[in-house]
Structures are given as structure tokens and as C-alpha cells.
Amino acid sequence: MTLPASPRQPAPTSPRIVTRKLSKYFGRFTALDEATLTIEPGEFVVVLGRNGAGKTTLLRILGLLQQPSRGELLFDDQPVASLPVRFRQRIGFVGHETFLYDELTVQENLLFYARLYGIANAEQRIGEVLAEMALEARAGSFARHLSRGLKQRLALARAWLHHPDVLLLDEPATGLDAPTRERMHDWLARCHRAGHTVILSSHELRESLRPATRIVLLEQGRVAFDGPNHPDRQEEMQALLVAAAR
């Protein structure tokens, strides 16, 4: 996995994201409980929390893949209902589902999404993301034959294909070996420096905090902490994560 090309200035169109008392219920279970956040354009936010804390639910709502039960979600002060359909093209999402088609090759999966997003010079762009994710040698392989780690790299390529303003990544290091995880975090840091907003969920502290500018800690669906990422915060975050797991 190589890094993106030379940095650009922060994208002036990158949206400001606001959640107001955002809640999500699944029957009697509360997955997200009145989460209120303001994420400025170009931030790198890591969302921490143990399994079941609400990280996946929050990111799926921000990615417009799930509707909240209550509360508001706004992009640049516009509620989701008033956003044009093409707004989704400004978001790249990587989650537990890869959104890949097993019966298509690596190249064909990316070509499908390139056409979906209306990407000009699709073949060139596909070649670029294949190189960035070190997948050139697997371009002709069917997705069903890929290992979990390779599928995750292809999912990252899919999410990055259309140069989204906002990258949402839910536990993106799943299935990746240590060197690839390291390269992925370097790549995400470079994306952030190039002006993209990055929101990454994790229960792993050391790697995920290194490139982040801000920390959000969820506990039982609520925002337990929201503040800048300073080195002296890491022990505090570790203690809170341990306490939340009890």
C-alpha cells in the first residue's frame, strides 16, 4: 500500500457535520443515546469505545446508511432530507460489510463503482487506487478468492475511488496484518493532511490515536468524552475504556 499523491490544500467544500441529540433504537435496545457532536471540515476524529458502545451505529448514520430514531443530522446546516442524491458521492464508507461482489474480479468491482459514481477516466483512477492499496497483482482475481485482509484493502480502494470529502471507517484495521495496518494509518494521515475529513472508529488505542486530531469516546451509546487528541490523554482514554468494559 503506497501513499496518496502530493497533498492539496484543505477542500473548501468539505462539509461541516453536526449531530443533535442523535439516538437510535433497536426494539428496546438503545444503540445511540442523544449523541451531540460538531465535526469541522478537515478534522481527523477517532471514535473509541468497547464493542456495543455505539460506534458502528454512529458511523452508519453519518454515512447515510441508517436513519436515526430521533435527533438531527446536518451537513453544512442542511438536514439530510434536503440533501441532493449526489451528496452521497462526497462520502466514502468502510465498515464490517465490504460492499463487494464476490462474482466480480477486483478490477470489475472497482469499475462497477466507478460507473456508479460517474468517474471520468475510470481506468486511470482504478489503476491509481490499485497501486495505492498494493492490489495490482490481484486485479484479475475474483473477490470471493481474496483473503479477509485483501478484501479489506479492496474495500478501502472502493471507498477512496471517488476522492470523497469525508472518509468514514468502522474498525478498518480488521483482517490486516501489522505492517499493512501501519501503512493504512500513514495513508489516512496523508488523506487528512490533503484536506479530507476522516472519522475512524476503533477499540484499539495506540495505532488509531497516532494520526487523530480529536477523540470521541462512546459509552453505552452516549458521548462520554469529546476533546482534542493530546499525548497525555492516551492514559486517560485507556482508563476510561477499561472502566467501560467492567
Solvent accessible surface area in square Angstrom, and as a share of the most:
residue,aa,sasa,rsa
1,M,19,0.09
2,T,79,0.46
3,L,74,0.37
4,P,13,0.08
5,A,85,0.66
6,S,90,0.58
7,P,74,0.46
8,R,99,0.36
9,Q,150,0.67
10,P,90,0.57
11,A,14,0.11
12,P,136,0.86
13,T,85,0.49
14,S,4,0.03
15,P,0,0.00
16,R,89,0.33
17,I,1,0.00
18,V,11,0.06
19,T,1,0.00
20,R,116,0.42
21,K,128,0.54
22,L,0,0.00
23,S,1,0.01
24,K,30,0.13
25,Y,81,0.31
26,F,95,0.40
27,G,75,0.72
28,R,250,0.91
29,F,116,0.48
30,T,50,0.29
31,A,6,0.04
32,L,0,0.00
33,D,34,0.18
34,E,77,0.34
35,A,0,0.00
36,T,78,0.45
37,L,5,0.03
38,T,49,0.28
39,I,3,0.01
40,E,71,0.32
41,P,62,0.39
42,G,19,0.18
43,E,35,0.16
44,F,0,0.00
45,V,1,0.00
46,V,0,0.00
47,V,1,0.01
48,L,0,0.00
49,G,1,0.01
50,R,91,0.33
51,N,117,0.60
52,G,62,0.59
53,A,2,0.01
54,G,8,0.07
55,K,11,0.05
56,T,47,0.28
57,T,15,0.09
58,L,0,0.00
59,L,0,0.00
60,R,55,0.20
61,I,1,0.00
62,L,2,0.01
63,G,8,0.07
64,L,22,0.11
65,L,72,0.36
66,Q,45,0.20
67,Q,148,0.66
68,P,42,0.26
69,S,51,0.33
70,R,153,0.56
71,G,41,0.39
72,E,79,0.35
73,L,11,0.05
74,L,13,0.06
75,F,2,0.01
76,D,65,0.34
77,D,97,0.50
78,Q,81,0.36
79,P,66,0.41
80,V,53,0.31
81,A,107,0.83
82,S,66,0.43
83,L,24,0.12
84,P,57,0.36
85,V,132,0.76
86,R,173,0.63
87,F,10,0.04
88,R,121,0.44
89,Q,76,0.34
90,R,66,0.24
91,I,11,0.06
92,G,1,0.01
93,F,16,0.07
94,V,1,0.00
95,G,3,0.03
96,H,103,0.46
97,E,96,0.43
98,T,27,0.16
99,F,71,0.30
100,L,24,0.12
101,Y,106,0.40
102,D,63,0.33
103,E,119,0.53
104,L,54,0.27
105,T,17,0.10
106,V,0,0.00
107,Q,53,0.23
108,E,74,0.33
109,N,0,0.00
110,L,0,0.00
111,L,36,0.18
112,F,82,0.34
113,Y,21,0.08
114,A,0,0.00
115,R,180,0.66
116,L,109,0.54
117,Y,45,0.17
118,G,63,0.61
119,I,38,0.19
120,A,80,0.62
121,N,97,0.50
122,A,20,0.15
123,E,108,0.49
124,Q,109,0.48
125,R,18,0.07
126,I,0,0.00
127,G,37,0.36
128,E,68,0.31
129,V,0,0.00
130,L,9,0.04
131,A,37,0.29
132,E,18,0.08
133,M,0,0.00
134,A,42,0.32
135,L,0,0.00
136,E,100,0.45
137,A,100,0.78
138,R,79,0.29
139,A,21,0.17
140,G,61,0.59
141,S,26,0.17
142,F,76,0.32
143,A,0,0.00
144,R,107,0.39
145,H,117,0.52
146,L,12,0.06
147,S,63,0.41
148,R,95,0.35
149,G,13,0.13
150,L,27,0.13
151,K,41,0.17
152,Q,1,0.01
153,R,40,0.15
154,L,0,0.00
155,A,0,0.00
156,L,1,0.00
157,A,0,0.00
158,R,15,0.06
159,A,1,0.00
160,W,4,0.01
161,L,1,0.00
162,H,27,0.12
163,H,94,0.42
164,P,1,0.01
165,D,19,0.10
166,V,1,0.01
167,L,0,0.00
168,L,1,0.00
169,L,0,0.00
170,D,2,0.01
171,E,24,0.11
172,P,4,0.02
173,A,27,0.21
174,T,60,0.35
175,G,44,0.42
176,L,11,0.05
177,D,88,0.45
178,A,55,0.42
179,P,78,0.49
180,T,5,0.03
181,R,69,0.25
182,E,69,0.31
183,R,96,0.35
184,M,0,0.00
185,H,6,0.03
186,D,51,0.27
187,W,1,0.00
188,L,0,0.00
189,A,15,0.12
190,R,47,0.17
191,C,0,0.00
192,H,37,0.17
193,R,140,0.51
194,A,10,0.07
195,G,3,0.03
196,H,3,0.01
197,T,0,0.00
198,V,0,0.00
199,I,0,0.00
200,L,2,0.01
201,S,0,0.00
202,S,8,0.05
203,H,103,0.46
204,E,71,0.32
205,L,22,0.11
206,R,159,0.58
207,E,9,0.04
208,S,1,0.01
209,L,0,0.00
210,R,113,0.41
211,P,18,0.11
212,A,9,0.07
213,T,60,0.35
214,R,26,0.10
215,I,0,0.00
216,V,0,0.00
217,L,0,0.00
218,L,1,0.00
219,E,66,0.30
220,Q,129,0.57
221,G,0,0.00
222,R,125,0.46
223,V,46,0.26
224,A,53,0.41
225,F,30,0.13
226,D,63,0.33
227,G,11,0.10
228,P,69,0.44
229,N,28,0.14
230,H,89,0.40
231,P,116,0.73
232,D,115,0.59
233,R,75,0.27
234,Q,61,0.27
235,E,148,0.66
236,E,67,0.30
237,M,0,0.00
238,Q,84,0.37
239,A,61,0.47
240,L,57,0.28
241,L,18,0.09
242,V,65,0.37
243,A,53,0.41
244,A,10,0.08
245,A,67,0.52
246,R,226,0.82
